[in-house]
Amino acid sequence: MSKNKPRDVQVYPIATDTRILRSRSWSRLRFEIEYALAKGTTANSYLIESDKNAIIDPPGETFTEIYLEALQQRFHLEDLDYVILGHVNPNRAATLKALLAIAPQITFVCSNPGAINLRGALENSDLQILVMRGEETLDLGNGHNLQFIPTPNPRYADQLCTYDPQTEILYTDKLFGAHVCGDQVFDEGWEVYNEDRRYYFDCLMAPHARQVETALEKLADFPVRMYANGHGPLVRYGLIDLTKSYREWSQQQTSADLTVALIYASAYGNTATLAQAIARGITKAGVAVESINCEFTEPEEIRAAVEKAGGFIMGSPTLGGHAPTPVQTALGIVLSTATNNKLAGVFGSFGWSGEAVDLIEGKLKDAGYRFGFDTIRVKFKPDDATLQLCEEAGTDFAQALKKARKVRSPSQPATTVEQAVGRIVGSLCVLTAKEGDRSSAMLASWVAQASFNPPGLTIAVAKERAVETLTHTGNKFVLNILKEGNHLGLMKHFLKPFGPGQDRFADVAAQEAENGSPILTDALAYLECSVQNRMESGDHWLVYATVENGKLLDNDGVTAVHHRKSATHY
């Protein structure tokens, strides 16, 4: 896949009277955590032509011009009756305004929260809107009698799925997607998308697992032969397996016995993006998130989530020098509900000043709460480095919660099996990786050669490690093999706790490898590696990578080896 290919629109018939228009971006589209694998994406839109004609989910403003050009080459917009919206966000406003200018006769179809968002996004209170609450249908003729299923979650409170009984297609909006771009319209050989679909779920769905479970129950009643999702290849061949996986992944979250209440509001989407990155860091560490958008959540629900949670994190934009009213209300609920032995955190984005963040932080400090990470203040839109900081802050918060629980529980001596497993010996290495503004490293001893031709190795990466994000298929890294005798300094350096976003390579002698990752110049040898695939293995990912380059830096040195006494301790 070439990241330099121009954006385009791929049009393809997918069922009776139905076509897809895939607006394709071959490189990373936005600075949001779910796009971090940088495999491009597709914004999928659909056209149903019958007695009445409908478009489902026009793309965002980066595609407005090429999308409308592709659409008008194949369809007369004066014949368009409906525009169905799975969700509404400001990014879509430019395309919708352009559509309205050409086809003022159209009626929008969306959920009730979607109608509110739509009038705000288009700055127009006179729009023709059909609100679908779940009971209504929309008959386009020839059997296309569309049904609508509201599937709200805190990030997309207006999410609406659409079902066409004529084609047995379920238009799932954000559900069942993947941020990957290619020529394939359907998911033939669907297993190649497993990693991308799992990453997409972990970023977008895991913080809303309870709502995802509810959505899956609603959607289970429909005979479906295809998921027409918002991003990536259509789900046809892997439909049963992906549905099962969504149930399993959601269950993993909702059954967790340790949760964090993540309470926020977002004016322009930036605070929501920060919330998502923090949530990703928490769930990576094996702690569940109850994500709460306080603009759309009843006080009693906020109270119940805070009572249940081991800790809470609050996020807010600053509007006119203040926190929005829903955030102030939520703060009052938190202060009256959460005992001050619960761990707290604060974050927010702002344009010119950050009074809302200061207000929340001050109130919580005055009430005696401990903080799981330093308060995060972000001006305007977050970049990659900021998202990495947020993710690492979330992981630190989760680990602090787990550590507090462990302190309260008496530790058990290692079993004879754990003692025996601990005698497996591994060479001491440091994995280093850098991509764009993001860099990280970890000390590793669970490394083994895996193949001769091509030369390859496996390395076990704990799910909660910060560097895990940089070890997906296609990523590059350097494995630095440490030398007996001088390894203690490097071992001590990379074992110490780093703060969120802290430079792992400060005070360490390093140079850049051909693949961009740091080489530790005091190492015995180094290998430049490319990740080919990875497998989930309990609380770790087992990463298989091929070696593309390498060098022995000391001909007389001996590999440093790590001896452990138990399988449960480093």
Phi, psi and omega in degrees: 000126180269127179281351181263359179295142179290153176296145180211177178235120179262123181249134186206136176285134183241345180190180180306124177062017190229130177231153173254143171241107184262104174282117191250130171243121188274347177242176182301136188271314187216164173275078173221150191300326184288347178264005192293340179286349172056042177258017184074187178197169170237141171258107187271126175236156186228146179235121175250120180249116180212211175301322170244152184242140183222142170253138176247124172058069170300152185281179179283179191294337179292344180247000190311308188293310184288330178293312181295325178296314179295322181293314184290339176290340188239351188207139178274114186293341176291347177265005183279129181259318188226148167238113183263130186242116176293329170199162182241129169222161184303331181298334183274349189300319184299317180293318181294322177295319179295321177297316180297323181296325181274323185229075184293351183279351189292149173249131178274144179236121182200179176282173180296313174298327178296322179297320178296313179297322183294314179298323178290317183293322182267358180051048185212116182268357184255021181292149172276113185228132169258118180269126180252117182257356176126341181259333187283157174233166179226112185268112177269354182095163178056034177088354179276065180266091192290140175246155187231138183231106175294129179228062187290152168216170185302325181283321180235080185293344183256010188299134183224125174264151182234134180241131177251107182293337180294317183256351185056039174259133174253117179272110196257003179054241185283339182290144172066025181266181174200140177268087178211141183242140178189184180276342184287123179279315179260172186261046172304141184062042192303340182296337178292343180264001185304313183295318181293320179292322178293317180298317178301315178299312183300323181282315190260327189256326185304320178291349181239033189301323180297317179290328177296317177300318178298317179298317180298323178296317179297318186281343183295340183283349187260134174285108189242133174251351180202136168266117174265094187270177183277337185216140174085189182292149178292144185267104181234306183281328181258022187299311182296316182293319181292321177299316178298317179298317178302320178295315182294315181295321178295319180298322177303321181284311187288340180267357180296142183268001178230122183229158174240131173274117181252104190249127184203167165224158184217125182277315185238011178096345184290317179294324177296323178296317177298317180301319182295319179293319177296317179299320179300317179296322180292311183292329175303326184273009175084018176247138183278156178241132168256099184278130186228112171273106191289352174288337185236019186237135179290146181308321183295326178292321176297315181299315181295320180294320181292319179299319183286329190284151174282338178200170180220152178227134181242137179228145182207145165279169173247120180239116180061033179081009184224164169280143177303151182307316179301326179290318178298320177297314180297322179299319177299319179296316180299313183296330181270349186249315189277121173296149189280012169268359174281143179286142183235161175206153182222140176209166176179162176239158182203165178268305186241331181209162185237047184300326182298318180295316179297320180299310182297314180301315181298315181297318182289322177295318179298329181276357173091017180283145171274148182252136181277345174201160177296140182306135184258120178241125184234126178269127181061218189275134179290148175254185183299318181296322179294319179295323176297317178301315180296317180297316180293325177296319178298318178296317177301318180299313180296318181293324176296321177296315181294323179294319179296320179293321181295322179298322181286340181255128179298135182286147181260141177295151181297139177285167179297326178294314180298322177296319181293314179299325181296344181279356173293126187260141177225153177287145180277125182224163170236120175273126179237143181212146178213133176214114183062232180274357184259135175214155180195175181200160173206148172284135185220139172230354178269070184233138178212144173292139186239339182204152176270314187226102000286158176298127184214164181215160172245148177217133180270124181242120179299141183301328185273357180294141179298324183288346182306323181299337183259017181237035175273166179308129181097341178289157177246149173208169174244132173259112179265117182268121188279158186253131176302133179111315179243013186282340188296322180295314179293321179299313180298319182298312186276352174272341184290152179289131176257142175286161179305128178077000183290141181289116180288344189253006174294137178070017177237133178289120183210156173222164186274131175281172179297330180273006174094347181275156182286138169259128176277114189289345177269005180284165176284320181201165176219153178230127174270124191235154177233126183288126179263318174196174179209156185229138178286128182225086180062239182268012178231163165256132175265112187259127173255127182226147174263151182267123183256341181195164179174169182199141171275121185268341180218108184295334186260355184284163179239140181296132174287133182241143182254125177253127178246163178253347182209153178285350184257003180229150178290000000 
